Amino acid sequence: MAHLEPKPQPYTFDLGLLLCNDTNPLPTYNEDDKEAVLAAVARDNAQALINQLLTACPITKSTDDGGLQINLPAPTTQLPREKPIPKAKEKTKWERFAEKKGIKPKGKDGKLKFDEVSGDWKPKYGYKGKRGDGVQEDWIVEDDGDAADGKKKKQQKRS
Protein backbone atom coordinates (compact mmCIF):
# COMPACT_ATOMS: atom_id res chain seq x y z
CA MET A 1 0.00 0.00 0.00
CA ALA A 2 1.20 3.48 -0.76
CA HIS A 3 2.35 5.68 2.08
CA LEU A 4 0.84 9.15 2.04
CA GLU A 5 2.61 12.23 3.34
CA PRO A 6 0.87 14.73 5.64
CA LYS A 7 -1.41 17.16 3.85
CA PRO A 8 -0.08 20.72 3.49
CA GLN A 9 -3.57 22.26 3.28
CA PRO A 10 -6.21 21.35 5.84
CA TYR A 11 -9.58 19.94 4.87
CA THR A 12 -12.72 22.06 4.82
CA PHE A 13 -15.90 20.51 6.22
CA ASP A 14 -19.62 21.03 5.86
CA LEU A 15 -21.01 18.74 8.51
CA GLY A 16 -24.62 19.48 7.61
CA LEU A 17 -24.08 17.81 4.22
CA LEU A 18 -21.47 15.30 5.54
CA LEU A 19 -18.98 16.89 3.13
CA CYS A 20 -15.19 16.87 3.37
CA ASN A 21 -13.36 19.00 0.77
CA ASP A 22 -9.75 18.03 0.11
CA THR A 23 -8.12 20.67 -2.10
CA ASN A 24 -4.72 18.97 -2.07
CA PRO A 25 -3.58 17.39 -5.33
CA LEU A 26 -3.48 13.61 -5.56
CA PRO A 27 -0.06 12.09 -4.87
CA THR A 28 1.92 10.78 -7.81
CA TYR A 29 1.49 7.10 -8.49
CA ASN A 30 2.15 4.54 -11.16
CA GLU A 31 -0.62 2.51 -12.81
CA ASP A 32 0.00 -0.53 -10.59
CA ASP A 33 -0.62 1.45 -7.35
CA LYS A 34 -3.52 3.52 -8.67
CA GLU A 35 -6.30 1.69 -6.77
CA ALA A 36 -4.29 1.52 -3.55
CA VAL A 37 -3.47 5.25 -3.61
CA LEU A 38 -7.08 6.26 -4.31
CA ALA A 39 -8.35 3.93 -1.57
CA ALA A 40 -5.83 5.40 0.91
CA VAL A 41 -6.87 8.99 0.05
CA ALA A 42 -10.58 8.11 0.39
CA ARG A 43 -9.91 6.35 3.74
CA ASP A 44 -7.99 9.37 5.08
CA ASN A 45 -10.76 11.77 4.02
CA ALA A 46 -13.48 9.58 5.54
CA GLN A 47 -11.50 9.27 8.78
CA ALA A 48 -11.04 13.05 8.93
CA LEU A 49 -14.80 13.56 8.40
CA ILE A 50 -15.69 11.06 11.15
CA ASN A 51 -13.20 12.64 13.56
CA GLN A 52 -14.67 16.07 12.85
CA LEU A 53 -18.22 14.76 13.41
CA LEU A 54 -17.31 13.17 16.74
CA THR A 55 -15.56 16.30 18.04
CA ALA A 56 -17.81 19.09 16.71
CA CYS A 57 -21.35 17.66 16.88
CA PRO A 58 -23.35 16.88 20.02
CA ILE A 59 -23.97 13.17 20.57
CA THR A 60 -27.18 12.03 22.28
CA LYS A 61 -28.42 8.61 23.32
CA SER A 62 -31.56 7.48 21.48
CA THR A 63 -34.46 6.46 23.71
CA ASP A 64 -36.03 4.15 21.10
CA ASP A 65 -33.33 1.56 20.56
CA GLY A 66 -30.57 2.66 22.93
CA GLY A 67 -28.28 3.76 20.05
CA LEU A 68 -26.38 7.01 19.67
CA GLN A 69 -27.47 9.97 17.56
CA ILE A 70 -25.32 12.77 16.19
CA ASN A 71 -27.16 16.05 15.69
CA LEU A 72 -25.84 17.66 12.51
CA PRO A 73 -25.63 21.45 12.13
CA ALA A 74 -27.34 23.29 9.30
CA PRO A 75 -25.55 23.02 5.94
CA THR A 76 -23.29 25.93 4.99
CA THR A 77 -22.33 24.97 1.43
CA GLN A 78 -24.61 26.38 -1.21
CA LEU A 79 -25.36 23.64 -3.72
CA PRO A 80 -25.82 24.84 -7.31
CA ARG A 81 -29.10 24.54 -9.17
CA GLU A 82 -29.34 23.42 -12.78
CA LYS A 83 -32.03 26.01 -13.52
CA PRO A 84 -32.93 29.28 -11.81
CA ILE A 85 -35.64 29.38 -9.18
CA PRO A 86 -38.99 29.87 -10.91
CA LYS A 87 -40.59 33.28 -10.53
CA ALA A 88 -43.85 33.60 -8.66
CA LYS A 89 -46.78 33.34 -11.04
CA GLU A 90 -48.50 36.68 -11.53
CA LYS A 91 -52.16 36.73 -10.48
CA THR A 92 -54.75 37.09 -13.18
CA LYS A 93 -57.14 40.02 -13.30
CA TRP A 94 -59.94 37.82 -11.92
CA GLU A 95 -57.78 36.50 -9.05
CA ARG A 96 -56.87 40.05 -8.02
CA PHE A 97 -60.54 41.10 -8.19
CA ALA A 98 -61.70 38.03 -6.24
CA GLU A 99 -59.08 38.64 -3.56
CA LYS A 100 -60.09 42.30 -3.28
CA LYS A 101 -63.81 41.44 -2.97
CA GLY A 102 -63.24 38.41 -0.75
CA ILE A 103 -64.67 35.89 -3.23
CA LYS A 104 -63.62 32.35 -2.47
CA PRO A 105 -63.57 29.58 -5.09
CA LYS A 106 -66.56 27.27 -5.05
CA GLY A 107 -65.68 23.78 -3.88
CA LYS A 108 -66.60 20.76 -5.92
CA ASP A 109 -69.65 18.98 -4.58
CA GLY A 110 -68.94 15.75 -6.39
CA LYS A 111 -70.58 13.90 -9.22
CA LEU A 112 -72.41 11.26 -7.18
CA LYS A 113 -75.57 11.58 -5.09
CA PHE A 114 -77.00 9.03 -2.66
CA ASP A 115 -80.26 7.51 -3.91
CA GLU A 116 -82.37 6.53 -0.90
CA VAL A 117 -84.76 4.39 -2.95
CA SER A 118 -82.06 2.03 -4.21
CA GLY A 119 -79.68 2.65 -1.28
CA ASP A 120 -76.77 3.27 -3.64
CA TRP A 121 -74.65 6.17 -4.93
CA LYS A 122 -75.68 7.26 -8.42
CA PRO A 123 -74.51 10.01 -10.77
CA LYS A 124 -76.42 13.28 -10.59
CA TYR A 125 -76.67 13.37 -14.37
CA GLY A 126 -75.67 11.34 -17.41
CA TYR A 127 -75.62 7.56 -17.82
CA LYS A 128 -77.54 5.81 -15.01
CA GLY A 129 -78.14 9.22 -13.50
CA LYS A 130 -81.13 10.80 -11.81
CA ARG A 131 -83.44 10.65 -14.84
CA GLY A 132 -82.29 7.24 -16.04
CA ASP A 133 -83.44 5.31 -12.98
CA GLY A 134 -86.57 3.70 -14.32
CA VAL A 135 -88.10 3.03 -17.69
CA GLN A 136 -90.12 5.90 -19.04
CA GLU A 137 -93.75 4.84 -18.95
CA ASP A 138 -94.98 6.62 -22.08
CA TRP A 139 -92.01 6.01 -24.29
CA ILE A 140 -94.21 5.63 -27.37
CA VAL A 141 -97.24 7.85 -27.97
CA GLU A 142 -99.85 7.38 -30.68
CA ASP A 143 -100.37 10.38 -32.90
CA ASP A 144 -103.93 11.19 -34.02
CA GLY A 145 -102.74 13.53 -36.69
CA ASP A 146 -104.20 16.51 -34.87
CA ALA A 147 -101.31 18.94 -34.28
CA ALA A 148 -102.96 20.73 -31.32
CA ASP A 149 -103.74 17.42 -29.63
CA GLY A 150 -100.14 16.31 -30.16
CA LYS A 151 -98.83 19.43 -28.42
CA LYS A 152 -101.07 18.74 -25.43
CA LYS A 153 -99.78 15.18 -25.17
CA LYS A 154 -96.18 16.39 -25.41
CA GLN A 155 -96.81 18.89 -22.62
CA GLN A 156 -98.43 16.19 -20.50
CA LYS A 157 -95.53 13.88 -21.18
CA ARG A 158 -92.98 16.53 -20.15
CA SER A 159 -94.76 17.43 -16.92
C-alpha positions as CSV (number, residue, x, y, z in Angstrom):
1,M,0.0,0.0,0.0
2,A,1.2,3.5,-0.8
3,H,2.3,5.7,2.1
4,L,0.8,9.2,2.0
5,E,2.6,12.2,3.3
6,P,0.9,14.7,5.6
7,K,-1.4,17.2,3.8
8,P,-0.1,20.7,3.5
9,Q,-3.6,22.3,3.3
10,P,-6.2,21.4,5.8
11,Y,-9.6,19.9,4.9
12,T,-12.7,22.1,4.8
13,F,-15.9,20.5,6.2
14,D,-19.6,21.0,5.9
15,L,-21.0,18.7,8.5
16,G,-24.6,19.5,7.6
17,L,-24.1,17.8,4.2
18,L,-21.5,15.3,5.5
19,L,-19.0,16.9,3.1
20,C,-15.2,16.9,3.4
21,N,-13.4,19.0,0.8
22,D,-9.7,18.0,0.1
23,T,-8.1,20.7,-2.1
24,N,-4.7,19.0,-2.1
25,P,-3.6,17.4,-5.3
26,L,-3.5,13.6,-5.6
27,P,-0.1,12.1,-4.9
28,T,1.9,10.8,-7.8
29,Y,1.5,7.1,-8.5
30,N,2.2,4.5,-11.2
31,E,-0.6,2.5,-12.8
32,D,0.0,-0.5,-10.6
33,D,-0.6,1.4,-7.3
34,K,-3.5,3.5,-8.7
35,E,-6.3,1.7,-6.8
36,A,-4.3,1.5,-3.6
37,V,-3.5,5.3,-3.6
38,L,-7.1,6.3,-4.3
39,A,-8.4,3.9,-1.6
40,A,-5.8,5.4,0.9
41,V,-6.9,9.0,0.0
42,A,-10.6,8.1,0.4
43,R,-9.9,6.4,3.7
44,D,-8.0,9.4,5.1
45,N,-10.8,11.8,4.0
46,A,-13.5,9.6,5.5
47,Q,-11.5,9.3,8.8
48,A,-11.0,13.1,8.9
49,L,-14.8,13.6,8.4
50,I,-15.7,11.1,11.1
51,N,-13.2,12.6,13.6
52,Q,-14.7,16.1,12.8
53,L,-18.2,14.8,13.4
54,L,-17.3,13.2,16.7
55,T,-15.6,16.3,18.0
56,A,-17.8,19.1,16.7
57,C,-21.3,17.7,16.9
58,P,-23.4,16.9,20.0
59,I,-24.0,13.2,20.6
60,T,-27.2,12.0,22.3
61,K,-28.4,8.6,23.3
62,S,-31.6,7.5,21.5
63,T,-34.5,6.5,23.7
64,D,-36.0,4.2,21.1
65,D,-33.3,1.6,20.6
66,G,-30.6,2.7,22.9
67,G,-28.3,3.8,20.1
68,L,-26.4,7.0,19.7
69,Q,-27.5,10.0,17.6
70,I,-25.3,12.8,16.2
71,N,-27.2,16.0,15.7
72,L,-25.8,17.7,12.5
73,P,-25.6,21.4,12.1
74,A,-27.3,23.3,9.3
75,P,-25.5,23.0,5.9
76,T,-23.3,25.9,5.0
77,T,-22.3,25.0,1.4
78,Q,-24.6,26.4,-1.2
79,L,-25.4,23.6,-3.7
80,P,-25.8,24.8,-7.3
81,R,-29.1,24.5,-9.2
82,E,-29.3,23.4,-12.8
83,K,-32.0,26.0,-13.5
84,P,-32.9,29.3,-11.8
85,I,-35.6,29.4,-9.2
86,P,-39.0,29.9,-10.9
87,K,-40.6,33.3,-10.5
88,A,-43.9,33.6,-8.7
89,K,-46.8,33.3,-11.0
90,E,-48.5,36.7,-11.5
91,K,-52.2,36.7,-10.5
92,T,-54.8,37.1,-13.2
93,K,-57.1,40.0,-13.3
94,W,-59.9,37.8,-11.9
95,E,-57.8,36.5,-9.1
96,R,-56.9,40.1,-8.0
97,F,-60.5,41.1,-8.2
98,A,-61.7,38.0,-6.2
99,E,-59.1,38.6,-3.6
100,K,-60.1,42.3,-3.3
101,K,-63.8,41.4,-3.0
102,G,-63.2,38.4,-0.8
103,I,-64.7,35.9,-3.2
104,K,-63.6,32.3,-2.5
105,P,-63.6,29.6,-5.1
106,K,-66.6,27.3,-5.1
107,G,-65.7,23.8,-3.9
108,K,-66.6,20.8,-5.9
109,D,-69.7,19.0,-4.6
110,G,-68.9,15.7,-6.4
111,K,-70.6,13.9,-9.2
112,L,-72.4,11.3,-7.2
113,K,-75.6,11.6,-5.1
114,F,-77.0,9.0,-2.7
115,D,-80.3,7.5,-3.9
116,E,-82.4,6.5,-0.9
117,V,-84.8,4.4,-2.9
118,S,-82.1,2.0,-4.2
119,G,-79.7,2.7,-1.3
120,D,-76.8,3.3,-3.6
121,W,-74.6,6.2,-4.9
122,K,-75.7,7.3,-8.4
123,P,-74.5,10.0,-10.8
124,K,-76.4,13.3,-10.6
125,Y,-76.7,13.4,-14.4
126,G,-75.7,11.3,-17.4
127,Y,-75.6,7.6,-17.8
128,K,-77.5,5.8,-15.0
129,G,-78.1,9.2,-13.5
130,K,-81.1,10.8,-11.8
131,R,-83.4,10.6,-14.8
132,G,-82.3,7.2,-16.0
133,D,-83.4,5.3,-13.0
134,G,-86.6,3.7,-14.3
135,V,-88.1,3.0,-17.7
136,Q,-90.1,5.9,-19.0
137,E,-93.8,4.8,-18.9
138,D,-95.0,6.6,-22.1
139,W,-92.0,6.0,-24.3
140,I,-94.2,5.6,-27.4
141,V,-97.2,7.8,-28.0
142,E,-99.8,7.4,-30.7
143,D,-100.4,10.4,-32.9
144,D,-103.9,11.2,-34.0
145,G,-102.7,13.5,-36.7
146,D,-104.2,16.5,-34.9
147,A,-101.3,18.9,-34.3
148,A,-103.0,20.7,-31.3
149,D,-103.7,17.4,-29.6
150,G,-100.1,16.3,-30.2
151,K,-98.8,19.4,-28.4
152,K,-101.1,18.7,-25.4
153,K,-99.8,15.2,-25.2
154,K,-96.2,16.4,-25.4
155,Q,-96.8,18.9,-22.6
156,Q,-98.4,16.2,-20.5
157,K,-95.5,13.9,-21.2
158,R,-93.0,16.5,-20.1
159,S,-94.8,17.4,-16.9
